[in-house]
Amino acid sequence: MLRHYVEAGAFSAERLIPVVAEIGEALVLKLAFDSGTPPSEATLADIADQAIPLARGLPTP
C-alpha cells in the first residue's frame, strides 16, 4: 500500500522507513483482530491517507 503511494509520487521513498511501514501493518492487524474481519477498503485508505502521513509529520487531507 505504501509503495503504491511512493510510486504515485505522494511522498518520497526516503520517508518510507521501517517503523512507518510497521505502523500501517499494526493498524491493519489490530483492526482485524478487534473486529474478527479484515478492514474494508475504505479503512485501508484511511490508514494510508491519514495515519501514515500523520506518523511521518506530513499533511493529511
Chimera marker file (.cmm) of the C-alpha trace (Angstrom):
<marker_set name="trace">
<marker id="1" x="0.000" y="0.000" z="0.000" r="1" g="1" b="0" radius="0.5"/>
<marker id="2" x="2.744" y="2.446" z="0.943" r="1" g="1" b="0" radius="0.5"/>
<marker id="3" x="4.851" y="1.585" z="-2.085" r="1" g="1" b="0" radius="0.5"/>
<marker id="4" x="1.855" y="2.492" z="-4.252" r="1" g="1" b="0" radius="0.5"/>
<marker id="5" x="1.888" y="5.991" z="-2.740" r="1" g="1" b="0" radius="0.5"/>
<marker id="6" x="5.634" y="6.298" z="-3.319" r="1" g="1" b="0" radius="0.5"/>
<marker id="7" x="5.214" y="5.218" z="-6.945" r="1" g="1" b="0" radius="0.5"/>
<marker id="8" x="2.341" y="7.686" z="-7.358" r="1" g="1" b="0" radius="0.5"/>
<marker id="9" x="4.579" y="10.472" z="-6.064" r="1" g="1" b="0" radius="0.5"/>
<marker id="10" x="2.548" y="11.142" z="-2.914" r="1" g="1" b="0" radius="0.5"/>
<marker id="11" x="5.742" y="11.063" z="-0.866" r="1" g="1" b="0" radius="0.5"/>
<marker id="12" x="9.366" y="10.137" z="-1.391" r="1" g="1" b="0" radius="0.5"/>
<marker id="13" x="10.786" y="6.674" z="-0.810" r="1" g="1" b="0" radius="0.5"/>
<marker id="14" x="13.080" y="8.131" z="1.849" r="1" g="1" b="0" radius="0.5"/>
<marker id="15" x="10.012" y="8.702" z="4.020" r="1" g="1" b="0" radius="0.5"/>
<marker id="16" x="9.095" y="5.016" z="3.833" r="1" g="1" b="0" radius="0.5"/>
<marker id="17" x="11.170" y="3.971" z="6.831" r="1" g="1" b="0" radius="0.5"/>
<marker id="18" x="10.621" y="0.590" z="8.527" r="1" g="1" b="0" radius="0.5"/>
<marker id="19" x="8.801" y="1.940" z="11.577" r="1" g="1" b="0" radius="0.5"/>
<marker id="20" x="6.259" y="3.737" z="9.365" r="1" g="1" b="0" radius="0.5"/>
<marker id="21" x="5.557" y="0.526" z="7.468" r="1" g="1" b="0" radius="0.5"/>
<marker id="22" x="5.117" y="-1.264" z="10.790" r="1" g="1" b="0" radius="0.5"/>
<marker id="23" x="2.553" y="1.301" z="11.937" r="1" g="1" b="0" radius="0.5"/>
<marker id="24" x="0.347" y="0.566" z="8.930" r="1" g="1" b="0" radius="0.5"/>
<marker id="25" x="0.648" y="-3.183" z="9.339" r="1" g="1" b="0" radius="0.5"/>
<marker id="26" x="-0.034" y="-2.944" z="13.069" r="1" g="1" b="0" radius="0.5"/>
<marker id="27" x="-3.211" y="-0.924" z="12.477" r="1" g="1" b="0" radius="0.5"/>
<marker id="28" x="-4.475" y="-3.409" z="9.894" r="1" g="1" b="0" radius="0.5"/>
<marker id="29" x="-3.808" y="-6.367" z="12.185" r="1" g="1" b="0" radius="0.5"/>
<marker id="30" x="-5.309" y="-4.647" z="15.232" r="1" g="1" b="0" radius="0.5"/>
<marker id="31" x="-8.486" y="-3.744" z="13.375" r="1" g="1" b="0" radius="0.5"/>
<marker id="32" x="-8.801" y="-7.289" z="12.025" r="1" g="1" b="0" radius="0.5"/>
<marker id="33" x="-8.197" y="-8.765" z="15.465" r="1" g="1" b="0" radius="0.5"/>
<marker id="34" x="-10.694" y="-6.442" z="17.163" r="1" g="1" b="0" radius="0.5"/>
<marker id="35" x="-13.490" y="-6.981" z="14.650" r="1" g="1" b="0" radius="0.5"/>
<marker id="36" x="-12.777" y="-10.535" z="13.522" r="1" g="1" b="0" radius="0.5"/>
<marker id="37" x="-12.816" y="-9.423" z="9.877" r="1" g="1" b="0" radius="0.5"/>
<marker id="38" x="-10.281" y="-7.732" z="7.608" r="1" g="1" b="0" radius="0.5"/>
<marker id="39" x="-10.517" y="-3.943" z="7.367" r="1" g="1" b="0" radius="0.5"/>
<marker id="40" x="-12.584" y="-2.572" z="4.496" r="1" g="1" b="0" radius="0.5"/>
<marker id="41" x="-11.031" y="-0.863" z="1.503" r="1" g="1" b="0" radius="0.5"/>
<marker id="42" x="-12.208" y="2.457" z="2.945" r="1" g="1" b="0" radius="0.5"/>
<marker id="43" x="-10.460" y="1.752" z="6.249" r="1" g="1" b="0" radius="0.5"/>
<marker id="44" x="-7.263" y="0.751" z="4.449" r="1" g="1" b="0" radius="0.5"/>
<marker id="45" x="-7.439" y="4.007" z="2.507" r="1" g="1" b="0" radius="0.5"/>
<marker id="46" x="-7.892" y="5.926" z="5.770" r="1" g="1" b="0" radius="0.5"/>
<marker id="47" x="-4.793" y="4.263" z="7.204" r="1" g="1" b="0" radius="0.5"/>
<marker id="48" x="-2.775" y="5.168" z="4.119" r="1" g="1" b="0" radius="0.5"/>
<marker id="49" x="-4.200" y="8.665" z="3.746" r="1" g="1" b="0" radius="0.5"/>
<marker id="50" x="-4.409" y="9.735" z="7.376" r="1" g="1" b="0" radius="0.5"/>
<marker id="51" x="-2.465" y="7.598" z="9.853" r="1" g="1" b="0" radius="0.5"/>
<marker id="52" x="0.727" y="7.056" z="7.864" r="1" g="1" b="0" radius="0.5"/>
<marker id="53" x="1.220" y="10.696" z="6.823" r="1" g="1" b="0" radius="0.5"/>
<marker id="54" x="0.463" y="11.831" z="10.361" r="1" g="1" b="0" radius="0.5"/>
<marker id="55" x="3.092" y="9.420" z="11.696" r="1" g="1" b="0" radius="0.5"/>
<marker id="56" x="5.612" y="10.948" z="9.305" r="1" g="1" b="0" radius="0.5"/>
<marker id="57" x="4.661" y="14.527" z="10.101" r="1" g="1" b="0" radius="0.5"/>
<marker id="58" x="3.151" y="15.075" z="6.665" r="1" g="1" b="0" radius="0.5"/>
<marker id="59" x="-0.048" y="16.972" z="5.926" r="1" g="1" b="0" radius="0.5"/>
<marker id="60" x="-3.209" y="14.893" z="5.754" r="1" g="1" b="0" radius="0.5"/>
<marker id="61" x="-6.207" y="15.561" z="3.503" r="1" g="1" b="0" radius="0.5"/>
<link id1="1" id2="2" r="1" g="1" b="0" radius="0.2"/>
<link id1="2" id2="3" r="1" g="1" b="0" radius="0.2"/>
<link id1="3" id2="4" r="1" g="1" b="0" radius="0.2"/>
<link id1="4" id2="5" r="1" g="1" b="0" radius="0.2"/>
<link id1="5" id2="6" r="1" g="1" b="0" radius="0.2"/>
<link id1="6" id2="7" r="1" g="1" b="0" radius="0.2"/>
<link id1="7" id2="8" r="1" g="1" b="0" radius="0.2"/>
<link id1="8" id2="9" r="1" g="1" b="0" radius="0.2"/>
<link id1="9" id2="10" r="1" g="1" b="0" radius="0.2"/>
<link id1="10" id2="11" r="1" g="1" b="0" radius="0.2"/>
<link id1="11" id2="12" r="1" g="1" b="0" radius="0.2"/>
<link id1="12" id2="13" r="1" g="1" b="0" radius="0.2"/>
<link id1="13" id2="14" r="1" g="1" b="0" radius="0.2"/>
<link id1="14" id2="15" r="1" g="1" b="0" radius="0.2"/>
<link id1="15" id2="16" r="1" g="1" b="0" radius="0.2"/>
<link id1="16" id2="17" r="1" g="1" b="0" radius="0.2"/>
<link id1="17" id2="18" r="1" g="1" b="0" radius="0.2"/>
<link id1="18" id2="19" r="1" g="1" b="0" radius="0.2"/>
<link id1="19" id2="20" r="1" g="1" b="0" radius="0.2"/>
<link id1="20" id2="21" r="1" g="1" b="0" radius="0.2"/>
<link id1="21" id2="22" r="1" g="1" b="0" radius="0.2"/>
<link id1="22" id2="23" r="1" g="1" b="0" radius="0.2"/>
<link id1="23" id2="24" r="1" g="1" b="0" radius="0.2"/>
<link id1="24" id2="25" r="1" g="1" b="0" radius="0.2"/>
<link id1="25" id2="26" r="1" g="1" b="0" radius="0.2"/>
<link id1="26" id2="27" r="1" g="1" b="0" radius="0.2"/>
<link id1="27" id2="28" r="1" g="1" b="0" radius="0.2"/>
<link id1="28" id2="29" r="1" g="1" b="0" radius="0.2"/>
<link id1="29" id2="30" r="1" g="1" b="0" radius="0.2"/>
<link id1="30" id2="31" r="1" g="1" b="0" radius="0.2"/>
<link id1="31" id2="32" r="1" g="1" b="0" radius="0.2"/>
<link id1="32" id2="33" r="1" g="1" b="0" radius="0.2"/>
<link id1="33" id2="34" r="1" g="1" b="0" radius="0.2"/>
<link id1="34" id2="35" r="1" g="1" b="0" radius="0.2"/>
<link id1="35" id2="36" r="1" g="1" b="0" radius="0.2"/>
<link id1="36" id2="37" r="1" g="1" b="0" radius="0.2"/>
<link id1="37" id2="38" r="1" g="1" b="0" radius="0.2"/>
<link id1="38" id2="39" r="1" g="1" b="0" radius="0.2"/>
<link id1="39" id2="40" r="1" g="1" b="0" radius="0.2"/>
<link id1="40" id2="41" r="1" g="1" b="0" radius="0.2"/>
<link id1="41" id2="42" r="1" g="1" b="0" radius="0.2"/>
<link id1="42" id2="43" r="1" g="1" b="0" radius="0.2"/>
<link id1="43" id2="44" r="1" g="1" b="0" radius="0.2"/>
<link id1="44" id2="45" r="1" g="1" b="0" radius="0.2"/>
<link id1="45" id2="46" r="1" g="1" b="0" radius="0.2"/>
<link id1="46" id2="47" r="1" g="1" b="0" radius="0.2"/>
<link id1="47" id2="48" r="1" g="1" b="0" radius="0.2"/>
<link id1="48" id2="49" r="1" g="1" b="0" radius="0.2"/>
<link id1="49" id2="50" r="1" g="1" b="0" radius="0.2"/>
<link id1="50" id2="51" r="1" g="1" b="0" radius="0.2"/>
<link id1="51" id2="52" r="1" g="1" b="0" radius="0.2"/>
<link id1="52" id2="53" r="1" g="1" b="0" radius="0.2"/>
<link id1="53" id2="54" r="1" g="1" b="0" radius="0.2"/>
<link id1="54" id2="55" r="1" g="1" b="0" radius="0.2"/>
<link id1="55" id2="56" r="1" g="1" b="0" radius="0.2"/>
<link id1="56" id2="57" r="1" g="1" b="0" radius="0.2"/>
<link id1="57" id2="58" r="1" g="1" b="0" radius="0.2"/>
<link id1="58" id2="59" r="1" g="1" b="0" radius="0.2"/>
<link id1="59" id2="60" r="1" g="1" b="0" radius="0.2"/>
<link id1="60" id2="61" r="1" g="1" b="0" radius="0.2"/>
</marker_set>
